C-alpha cells in the first residue's frame, strides 16, 4: 500500500471539489479511485473540504469588496 503525502491528499480533495467525479480526480492526480473512495470516508476529508471552501469564500469576499 502506498503512503501518500499530506500535499497529495490536499491536491486530491481540491481536485475533487473542482471536478466532482472520482474517475477524473484519479486521472488528474494519479491516486487510484479505490484510495480516493477510502479517503472520502475519513474524518480528515470533510475537514479539508470545509477548510478549502472557507478559504475560497474568504478570497471571493475580498475580491468582491475591492471591485
TIPAMAR-928608 format. One record per atom (N, C-alpha, C): residue number from 1; residue in one letter; atom name; x, y, z. Coordinates in pm, whole numbers. Layout:
# residues N
> NUM_A_CA_X_Y_Z
...
# end
This chain:
# residues 67
> 1_X_N_84_-119_0
> 1_X_CA_0_0_0
> 1_X_C_88_124_0
> 2_X_N_55_218_-86
> 2_X_CA_134_340_-100
> 2_X_C_108_434_18
> 3_X_N_211_508_53
> 3_X_CA_197_611_155
> 3_X_C_188_744_83
> 4_X_N_82_817_107
> 4_X_CA_59_942_35
> 4_X_C_87_1061_127
> 5_X_N_147_1164_72
> 5_X_CA_180_1283_150
> 5_X_C_54_1366_177
> 6_X_N_65_1453_276
> 6_X_CA_-45_1544_305
> 6_X_C_-70_1638_186
> 7_X_N_35_1674_117
> 7_X_CA_21_1762_0
> 7_X_C_-60_1692_-109
> 8_X_N_-38_1563_-129
> 8_X_CA_-112_1488_-230
> 8_X_C_-258_1475_-189
> 9_X_N_-282_1453_-60
> 9_X_CA_-420_1445_-12
> 9_X_C_-492_1578_-34
> 10_X_N_-425_1687_-6
> 10_X_CA_-483_1819_-29
> 10_X_C_-512_1839_-178
> 11_X_N_-421_1796_-262
> 11_X_CA_-441_1805_-407
> 11_X_C_-565_1725_-450
> 12_X_N_-580_1606_-395
> 12_X_CA_-694_1521_-430
> 12_X_C_-825_1584_-386
> 13_X_N_-831_1634_-265
> 13_X_CA_-955_1696_-216
> 13_X_C_-987_1821_-298
> 14_X_N_-888_1902_-324
> 14_X_CA_-909_2023_-403
> 14_X_C_-957_1988_-544
> 15_X_N_-895_1889_-604
> 15_X_CA_-934_1847_-738
> 15_X_C_-1075_1789_-738
> 16_X_N_-1108_1714_-634
> 16_X_CA_-1244_1659_-624
> 16_X_C_-1347_1772_-613
> 17_X_N_-1317_1872_-534
> 17_X_CA_-1410_1984_-521
> 17_X_C_-1429_2056_-655
> 18_X_N_-1324_2064_-733
> 18_X_CA_-1332_2132_-862
> 18_X_C_-1402_2048_-968
> 19_X_N_-1375_1917_-969
> 19_X_CA_-1425_1831_-1077
> 19_X_C_-1548_1749_-1039
> 20_X_N_-1556_1709_-912
> 20_X_CA_-1674_1638_-863
> 20_X_C_-1688_1492_-901
> 21_X_N_-1592_1436_-973
> 21_X_CA_-1602_1297_-1015
> 21_X_C_-1471_1224_-987
> 22_X_N_-1481_1115_-913
> 22_X_CA_-1363_1040_-872
> 22_X_C_-1278_993_-991
> 23_X_N_-1337_941_-1099
> 23_X_CA_-1253_899_-1212
> 23_X_C_-1169_1014_-1270
> 24_X_N_-1224_1133_-1273
> 24_X_CA_-1149_1249_-1322
> 24_X_C_-1036_1286_-1225
> 25_X_N_-1065_1276_-1095
> 25_X_CA_-963_1305_-994
> 25_X_C_-849_1204_-1005
> 26_X_N_-884_1078_-1026
> 26_X_CA_-782_974_-1043
> 26_X_C_-693_1008_-1163
> 27_X_N_-754_1048_-1273
> 27_X_CA_-677_1081_-1394
> 27_X_C_-586_1201_-1373
> 28_X_N_-632_1299_-1298
> 28_X_CA_-555_1422_-1278
> 28_X_C_-446_1407_-1172
> 29_X_N_-469_1321_-1072
> 29_X_CA_-376_1314_-958
> 29_X_C_-295_1185_-950
> 30_X_N_-331_1085_-1028
> 30_X_CA_-270_951_-1027
> 30_X_C_-295_872_-899
> 31_X_N_-384_919_-814
> 31_X_CA_-422_843_-695
> 31_X_C_-536_749_-737
> 32_X_N_-524_620_-710
> 32_X_CA_-628_525_-752
> 32_X_C_-765_559_-694
> 33_X_N_-868_534_-774
> 33_X_CA_-1004_569_-730
> 33_X_C_-1044_494_-603
> 34_X_N_-995_373_-583
> 34_X_CA_-1026_299_-460
> 34_X_C_-970_373_-338
> 35_X_N_-852_430_-352
> 35_X_CA_-791_508_-244
> 35_X_C_-873_634_-218
> 36_X_N_-914_700_-325
> 36_X_CA_-994_823_-310
> 36_X_C_-1125_791_-239
> 37_X_N_-1189_681_-277
> 37_X_CA_-1315_642_-210
> 37_X_C_-1293_617_-61
> 38_X_N_-1182_551_-27
> 38_X_CA_-1150_527_114
> 38_X_C_-1125_659_186
> 39_X_N_-1050_747_123
> 39_X_CA_-1020_877_185
> 39_X_C_-1147_956_210
> 40_X_N_-1241_950_116
> 40_X_CA_-1365_1028_131
> 40_X_C_-1443_989_256
> 41_X_N_-1420_870_308
> 41_X_CA_-1490_824_429
> 41_X_C_-1418_863_557
> 42_X_N_-1301_922_545
> 42_X_CA_-1221_959_663
> 42_X_C_-1262_1097_714
> 43_X_N_-1258_1117_844
> 43_X_CA_-1294_1248_901
> 43_X_C_-1210_1363_846
> 44_X_N_-1083_1339_818
> 44_X_CA_-996_1447_770
> 44_X_C_-1040_1499_634
> 45_X_N_-1107_1416_554
> 45_X_CA_-1151_1460_420
> 45_X_C_-1249_1576_434
> 46_X_N_-1350_1558_516
> 46_X_CA_-1453_1662_535
> 46_X_C_-1390_1788_595
> 47_X_N_-1297_1769_687
> 47_X_CA_-1229_1884_746
> 47_X_C_-1154_1964_640
> 48_X_N_-1084_1894_550
> 48_X_CA_-1012_1962_442
> 48_X_C_-1109_2031_348
> 49_X_N_-1220_1964_315
> 49_X_CA_-1320_2026_228
> 49_X_C_-1367_2159_287
> 50_X_N_-1402_2155_415
> 50_X_CA_-1451_2277_480
> 50_X_C_-1346_2387_482
> 51_X_N_-1221_2348_507
> 51_X_CA_-1112_2445_509
> 51_X_C_-1092_2508_371
> 52_X_N_-1095_2426_268
> 52_X_CA_-1075_2476_131
> 52_X_C_-1189_2568_91
> 53_X_N_-1311_2526_116
> 53_X_CA_-1427_2606_79
> 53_X_C_-1427_2737_157
> 54_X_N_-1391_2733_284
> 54_X_CA_-1385_2853_366
> 54_X_C_-1282_2950_312
> 55_X_N_-1164_2899_275
> 55_X_CA_-1059_2984_220
> 55_X_C_-1104_3045_88
> 56_X_N_-1169_2967_3
> 56_X_CA_-1217_3018_-125
> 56_X_C_-1320_3127_-102
> 57_X_N_-1407_3108_-4
> 57_X_CA_-1508_3208_27
> 57_X_C_-1446_3338_73
> 58_X_N_-1340_3329_153
> 58_X_CA_-1273_3449_200
> 58_X_C_-1207_3522_84
> 59_X_N_-1144_3448_-5
> 59_X_CA_-1080_3509_-121
> 59_X_C_-1184_3576_-208
> 60_X_N_-1297_3508_-233
> 60_X_CA_-1401_3567_-315
> 60_X_C_-1458_3692_-249
> 61_X_N_-1479_3686_-118
> 61_X_CA_-1535_3803_-48
> 61_X_C_-1438_3920_-57
> 62_X_N_-1310_3896_-44
> 62_X_CA_-1212_4004_-54
> 62_X_C_-1213_4064_-194
> 63_X_N_-1221_3979_-295
> 63_X_CA_-1223_4026_-433
> 63_X_C_-1346_4111_-461
> 64_X_N_-1459_4073_-405
> 64_X_CA_-1582_4147_-427
> 64_X_C_-1578_4280_-353
> 65_X_N_-1514_4282_-240
> 65_X_CA_-1506_4404_-160
> 65_X_C_-1426_4512_-232
> 66_X_N_-1322_4472_-304
> 66_X_CA_-1234_4569_-366
> 66_X_C_-1271_4603_-509
> 67_X_N_-1370_4536_-565
> 67_X_CA_-1409_4564_-704
> 67_X_C_-1512_4672_-712
# end
